[in-house]
């Protein structure tokens, strides 16, 4: 009986509930980093290359729906069902700010210049917080036609892209006027909206469709029908020649950007895939699932026999974490349940 060759990912354990959002930092002098949001209320920071656990941000009292890092990977932000968005020191794990809302917060994003934080959620209001004046009232853009599911910046912080939980389409807002300047029309609600690293394309996932839009002229460039309902899609950042998509069938599929042909299918998750993202260099990509795990897949062919065990990298402290040179400069951190910061160590291996 022939053994089949299968792709083996790095499996990152630690979350106790579904992983609903992933975000890679740009490449920094210390490497690049991956932050994950989960319904377990505790976002986690990892080495983006190895998946090694660095620390857990503790303080939310509800599911965390969205997370992000600023361009220097020095601060993290998270949006939660506890009606707050929080900003964290990504080196120590300390909470820097907590911005209270009147309903569930579903989306958060740092501006490119790192000075502002954008939030959105069930209040149907986009808020812009000035991180240099965190005590000042935020600017509000309150004419979203529905509950906000995703929100991000583009055009050097001059434009906001948002989508709604209960309506199709993605809306582009002029930051200065606070008005919608364009709507990218889709039949189903947009569950994932991602701006490519070079700023050329907007990638959206809606229903069983992945679409690519011109990020400057807003025209539809390509649309592809997927084999199942997909929740997230991401374009390869370096060459732009392939994209990934994940959804309800628990598989992470790779497609040719130019033709839409499926060129790979990674199996391993035990629940629907809620989020997929390429690393900033395109050499790997991560997927987060209902099963509570993050899997990091190599873009190139890394195959083993099907009956061999896959690697396990990273944990919430219950499994040993190996910390390589890229993360040695980042202090391990963990905030205890009573809100007090535990003693910080040089690495996270002891946490």
N, C-alpha and C positions, 0 to 999 in steps of 0.2 A: 504494500500500500504506500503510495507516494505521499511524502510530507509536503504540505503547502508552505510557501514562504509568506510570512506576514510582517507588516511593519510593527515594530515594538516601540511604544512611546515611553517617556519618563512619566511615571504616575505619581502625582503629588497628592498625598492624603492630608488630612487635618481638619477640613470642614466637616461639620456634623449634619449639615443640611444642604439642599441644592445650591450649586454655584450658578449665579445668574448674570454676572458681568466680569469681564477681564479687561485689563488695560496694561499695555506695555509703555514704559518710558522710552524716550529717545536714548541713543547711546551716549553715555556720560564717561568721564575719565575713569570711573569705577565700574564700567560695564553698563548693562541695562537691566531693568527691573520689571517685575510683573506683580500687579496688585489684583486681588480677586475679591468680589463681593458675593456674599452668601446670605441665605435666609437665616443662618445661625447667628446673625447680628455682629459677627467679628471679621472684618476685612483682614486679609493676610498679605504680607509683602514677601516676595521671593526673588532669588537671583533669576533673572530672565533666561539665562543660558542653561543653567543646570536644574532649575526648579527647586533648589535648596531653600528651605524656609528661613527667613530672616527674623520676622516678628509678626505679632498679631496686635491690631488696634482694638482695644476693648473700651467700651463706653456707651455704645448704642444699646437701646432696649427694644429694638424691633428689627425685622428683616432689613438687610442692607441691599438696595436694588441697583446701586451704581457706585463706581469708584474710579478714581483717576490719580495720576501723578503729574506734578508740574514738569516743565521742560528740563529742569535740572535734577529731577527725582529727589528733591530736598523736602517737598511737602506732598502730602496725600490728602485727598478729599473723599468723602463718602456721603451718600444720600440714603435716607432710611425711612422705614414705615413708622418710626417713632416721632415723625413730624419735625425732623431736624436734618441739617447737613452739617458735617463736621470737617474741620481742617486739622491735620495732624503734622507734627514734625516727623518726617520719614527716617530721620537718623536715630531719634530717641523713642519715638512712639508717643510722645506727649501730645495731648490735645491742645491745640492753639486757639481754636475758635469753635463755637457751636452756634449755628444760625437757626433760630427757631422759625417754623412754618406753622400754618394752621391745618395742614393735612399731609398725607403721605408724600414724601419727596422721592421721585423716581429717577431723576437725572442730575448729574453734576459734571462740570467741566471747567478746568483752568483755562484762562485766556493764554494766548501764545506768549504775551509779555509777562505772564505769571502774576500780574497785579490784580486780576479780577477772578471771581468765581461765579459761574452761571449755574442756576438751579431751576428745576421745573418739576411739576408733579400734578396731583389731583386737584389742586386749586385752579388749574388752567392759567397760571401766571408764571412767566419767565422772570426770574430775579437776577440782578447783577450786583454782587457784593464787592465793594472796594476793599481789598485785603490790606491796603495801607491805612484805611480808616474803618476797621471792622465794627466799630460801635455806631457808625453812621447808618441811617436807614438805606436799604438797598434801592436801586432803581428797579421799577416794576414795569413790565410789558404785559398787560393783562387782557389781551384780546385773542388768546389762543382759542380756536373753535372747539377744542376738546381737551381732556386730561392729557398732560404731556408725558410721553414715554421716553423719548430720547431728546437730547439737546447737546449741540456742540458748536464750536466756533470755526469760522473759515475767513478767508480774505483778510489776514492779519488783524483779526478781531473786529472787522467792520461789519460782518454778517453772522447771523446765528441760524443754524439749521435745526429744526425741531420736528418731531412727529408725535402723533396722538395715539392713545391706547384704543380709542373707539371710533376712529375715522381713518380713511385712507389718505394717502398723500404725505409729502414732507414739505414743510414750509420754510422759506428763506426770509429772514427778517433783516431789515436795515437797522443797525444798532442805533444810528443817530436819530432816525425818525420814529423808530419803534413800530414800523409798519411792515406788513408782508409785501415783499416785492415780487415773489414768484412762488408758485406751488408746483412741486413735482408730483404729477398725478399717478396714483396707484389704485388698484381695485380694492386691495385689502389694507389693513393698517400696517404701517411700517414698524417692524419690530427691531430693526437694526439699521443704523445709518452711520457710515464711516467715511471720512474724508481721506483720500490717499495721501501718502507722505509727501509727494511732490505737489500736492494741491490741484492736480488735474481732474480727478474723478471723485464723484460721490457714489458710494456703493450702498444700495438699499436692499433689504430683504422684506418681502411682503407676501404672505400666503406661501404659494409654491413657486414664487418668482424671485430671481435676483436681477436687479437692474443696475446699469452703470450710466451715470449722468455726467455731462460736461460741467465741471464745478464753476466755470467762469461764465458760460453762456446758457447753462441750465438745460440744454437739449438732451434728449435721451440718446445715448450712444449705443448701448446694447441691452437686450433683455433676453433672459434665458429661463426656460421652465425647468424646475428641479424635479427629481424623482419623488419627492415627498414635500410636505409642508416644512419649510425651513424657518428658523428663528434668527439666524445670524449668518453674515457673509463678510469676507475680508479679502481685499486685493493684495497680491504679493507686492511689496513696496519697492524692490530694487529694479526689477525688470518689467513688472506689470504684465507678465505673460500668463499668469495663472491666478485663480482665486479659489478660496475654500468656502464651504457652506456646511452648516450642521442644523439638524432639526429633530423631528419627532421619531425618525427611524433609528436613532441612537448612533448613526454613522457619521464620520467626518469625510466629506468627499472633496476631491481636488478636480478642478475643471480648467480647461484651456480657455484663456480669456478671449482669444480671437475667434474660436469656433464654438465654444460651449461644450465641447466633447469632454466627457468624464475620463480623467487620466489616472485616477487613483481613488481608493475607498478604504478608509481606516476604520476598523471595527475594534471595539474594546470597552466602550462605555456601556453601562447597564441601565441607562435611562435616557430620556430625550436630551439632546445637546442644546443648551440655552445660549451659548456664546462661543464664538471662534475669533481669533485674532492672530495675525502674522507678527512675528518679532520685527524690530525695526530694520534689521539687516536682511530679512527674508529667508534666513537659513533654517528657521523652524517656525512652528505655529502652535498655539495653545487652544485647547477646547475645555469648556466647563459644562458640567452636566447635572441633571437631576440626581445622579448617583452620589453627588458630593465630592467627586474627584476632579482634579485638573489633569489633563494629559498634554504633554509637550511632544510634538511629533517633528522629526527631521524632514525638511523639504526634500532632501536627496534620498536615495534608496538606502535605508537601513533595515535590513531584513534578517530574521532568524527563523529557525524551524518552528512550526506552529506549536509544538508541545513544549518549547522552552519557556521558562518564566520570564516575565518582563521586569525591567528595573523599577525600583521604587525610590523616589527621591523626594525628600522633604516631608515634614510632618508638622504637627502642632506642639512638638516637644515630646510626644510619647514615643516617637521613632527617632533614632539618632540622625542628626543632620550634619552632613559634611559641608564645611564652608571653605570655598576656594579663595584664591587671591582676590578675585573681583569683589568679594563681599567682606573681606577682612577689615576694610576701612569703615564698614557700616556696623554700628553697635547693635547687638541683639537687644531686643526690648520686649517687654510684655507688661501689660497693665493688669493688675490683679482685679478680682471682682469687686473689691471694696473701693476701687477707684484710685488706689495708691500705686505709684510707680514702684515696681520692684527694682532692686539694685541692678544697674546696667553692667553688662560684661563686654568683653572685647569681641566675642563671637556669640552666635546663637546656639552653639552646639550644646551648651549646658542648660539651655532653657527647658 
